[in-house]
């Protein structure tokens, strides 16, 4: 009887886990070390070497419209806080050539990791996704445009910095509504919204291969940060599925 009770308890825990959508593997506690096949804007990077910094670890992709929309927001925040102990590390699974070509127009001047598989260690299920790491520990995670800069301001001020609110970009991209800015990850039993982008199990099929143009680049040379036909995005995150 005792063994049966323990078995039923274990099953209940398992069922609860799979029935709760949107949970990340590491929303608190020790931050997994990050890695990349190629580093851009730096020779190398390790979280362990920057425990005295406030590090934003962001997961993104050039082909992800919500990620491109987030870039001006991150750029404004980075310019405000880069001299106040804040670092940004953006990680993508894509090849370095793809990111470098995209970045000719995007102008991401912080640390970027290409060919990175660190997303699985962080339990990332949708992008863009951001984590704030302080002294090797995750102290916040969420959408980059939903509370990230407020938390950064709080952390900087706690360290005695004179952190002011980030100055708006000259041509800011319209931010999603509060409802849209929050993560919406769909459980297996629920039908996704018609305009949501869902990746198949083999998500690399949608990632541009080396030598190909990023999904946002076209013959009209539109800014890859925000495509001309997508000025206001309904979705604020791409669901990566299983």
C-alpha positions, 0 to 999 in steps of 0.5 A, a space after each residue: 500500500 505504501 509503495 502504491 501511495 508513493 507511485 500515485 504521488 509521483 504520477 501526480 507530480 509528473 502530470 502537474 509538471 506537463 500540464 503547466 505551460 510556459 515554465 522555464 527550466 531555470 527561472 531562478 537559482 544557479 545560471 547555467 554557463 553559456 557557450 557559442 560556436 562563434 563570439 561576435 563583438 568579443 573574443 570569448 565570454 563566460 558568465 563566471 568571469 563577470 560575477 561582478 556585473 549585471 548580465 542580461 542573457 537574451 535568446 533570439 534569432 534573425 528570422 524571428 519578427 518579435 526578436 527584431 522588434 525588441 532590438 531597438 529597445 535593447 539598444 536603448 537600454 544598453 546605451 543607458 546602462 553599459 557604463 553602470 555595470 550592465 552587459 547584454 549577451 544575445 545568443 542564437 543558434 544561427 551561423 555567424 555569417 547569417 548574424 553578421 550579415 543581418 547585423 550590418 543594418 541591425 547595429 547590435 554592438 553588444 556581445 552576440 553568441 552564434 551557433 549557441 545551444 545554451 537555450 536548452 540549458 535555460 529551458 527556453 521554449 519561446 523567443 525572445 527570452 531574457 534572463 538577468 544573471 547576478 553573481 552567477 544566479 538568475 534573478 529575473 526572467 521574462 520577455 525583453 520588453 516586459 519589465 526587463 529595463 525596470 528590473 535593471 534600473 532597480 538592480 543598478 540603483 541597489 548598487 548605488 548607481 544613478 540609474 535613470 529611466 532609459 531615454 526613448 530611441 529616436 524612432 522607437 518601434 511600437 511596443 506590444 500591448 501589456 497583454 501581448 508583451 507577456 509570454 503566451 505559450 500554448 500547451 499541447 491540448 490548446 490550438 495556437 492562435 492563427 497568427 502565431 509562429 510555431 516551429 516544428 520539432 526540427 526547428 533548424 529547418 526554418 533557420 537560414 542556412 549559411 550563405 542565405 539572406 536572413 528572412 527579413 532582408 529583401 530586394 527593397 533593402 528594408 531595415 531588418 529590424 522591422 519588416 515593411 509589411 509588419 509595422 505593428 506585430 500582434 505577437 511578441 514571441 515565437 513559440 519553439 514548441 517541444 
